[in-house]
Amino acid sequence: MDQCDVVIIGAGHNGLVCAAYLAAAGLDVRVVERRDIVGGAAVTEEFAPGFRNSTASYTVSLLAPQVIAELDLAGHGLRIVERRVQNMLPLPDGRALIAAPGRTKDSVAQFSAKDAQALDAFSAQLERVADALRKEILRAPPNLVDGPFLRSAQEGWKALGLAGRMRALPQDDRVALFELFTKSAGDLLDGWFESDPVKALFGFDSIVGHYESPYSPGSAYVLLHHAFGEVNGRKGFWGHAIGGMGAITQAMARAALAKGAKISCGAGVREVIVEKGRAAGVVLETGARIAARRVVSSVNPNLLFTKLTPQDALPPAFLRRMKAWRSGSGTFRMNVALSRLPDFTAMPGAGDHLTSGIIIAPSLAYMERAYFDAKLHGWSRKPVVEMLIPSTLDDSLAPPGLHVASLFCQHVAPVLPDGASWDDRREEVADLMIATLEDYAPGFSASVIARQIHSPLDLERKFGLVGGDIFHGALTLDQLFSARPALGYADYRAPLAGLYMCGSGAHPGGGVTGAPGRNAAQAILADARATRQKAPGSQQ
């Protein structure tokens, strides 16, 4: 039987990050991955002859700069370029709203002079709040625990420290922080702006991977979550990894291997081994066993605790919480090969706007109708679609003169009503997504050479994303911060001794950040040091 210090379930980006930090500290680390390639949902694959694209996750911003620097991802081949235009919102009336350095305010002014005046204040406040919370991304949140006085006191001091950091914000920003955590994005934006396109531009971020209306309480936090990012030191920017999202995880894998970690693909986990009341390794789907002093999971908490961990090894209340863990992004993901670039009625011809995130969602009301339509029907008949054309920034993805595009589509029901299967509906819904873009860019349908479709069911089967949830659990108030994944277990430690969580189901949540992997590694190393102190000379 193989034996190591740490076995990590899943070679997604967080699992690889965790492995790199642990191996750098001298631990014997083994990563096991069900698929035949590393990267989890952050992979680049050929989906048609000569056409490659980021298969699931598709754009860069939230990746923590500390992770990039500490793991020397640039030295391992990662190169990220900025979008030349951040976003474009084409409208049915033939106009377009552009978000780009030096251009956004003038573009907003065509819809509302008042909104153009409010833009700087709104953006500055959002940035200040996001900046304050960026520091919390790479810290475990206060963990509300019972138990020994010393541990409870430590968590109390941590909570006081957080309160002190938040109290250092100006009063207006503290109010904004409270509103961003509790209000709907729609109510927040209605208080700042008057024009539908401007509110839609910002409101789109509140429903990305979030199966809710922009007027659902708490959706303002999802907007804020997407404001944490930066590209090459430019806060709030979005970019593209040359070679696609797989270039990020390939660099992470090289960093982990260089530190001595071992990675095994085609090695799905069937069960976590429990011996003497603690996690002691894993059983692979082949029946092979890997013994380990510590087991770390990068998969959805629901999958880990209801499928992979023996039920009698978990506290009943915690198990109930995990069985009720809400997952389901409402996401339908497509990649298309194009014979030519799209020609938008709102901005004809080629140009930097085609490097942007192109958002088909002209108003908050449109987004709200899309959500309720999906709840009733299974998918919206007028869906929200974001298109990126990464080949405008990266010619390695398609043959000369041809292009690839990512279509990130909302809203679809994770589970269809009336027992229908996504296998029977996926082509019909894919046709609808293409037709939606055709309305804004005539001729788009004819330019599609090939397409790759991932319904919520496809995302679950292929990547282990329960309910197709790209965040490993909804970013709602009851599943955030100290409650992610459960009160008392926000420090990356599971209720089963020796078992840890390093995936997006832990703080700070979803997106290709690397933060849960880094934070979990710190918790594991702290426990390893404590064990060494208790038993001098013991190996970890």
Buried (B, 14 or more C-beta within 10 A) or exposed (E): EBEBBBBBBBBBBBBBBBBBBBBBBEBBBBBBBBBEBBBBBBBBBEBBEBBBBBBBBBBBBBBBBEBBEBBBBEEBBBBBBBBBBBBBBBBEEEBBBBBBEEBBEEBBBBBBEBBBEBBEEBBEBBEBBBBBBBEBBBBBBBBBBEEEEEEBEBBBEBBEEBEEBBEEBEEEBBEBBEBBBBBBBBBBBBEBBEBBBBBBBBBBBBBBBBBBBBBBBBBBBBBBBBBBBBBEEEBBBBBBBBBBBBBBBBBBBBBBBBBBBBBBBEBBBBBBBBEEEBBBBBBBEEEBBBBBBBBBBBBBBBBBBBBBBEEEBBEEEBBEBBEEBBBBBBBBBBBBBBEBBBBBBBBEEEBBBBBBBBBBBBBBBBBBBBBEBBBEEBBBEBBBBBBBBBBBBBBEBBEEEBBBBBBBBBBBBBBBEEEEEBEEBBEEBBEBBBEBBBEBBEEBEEBBBBBBBBBBBBBBBBBBBBBBBBBBBBBBEEBBBBBBBBBBBBBBBBBBBBBBBBBBBBBBBBBBBBBBBBBBBBBBBEBBEEBEEEEEEEEB
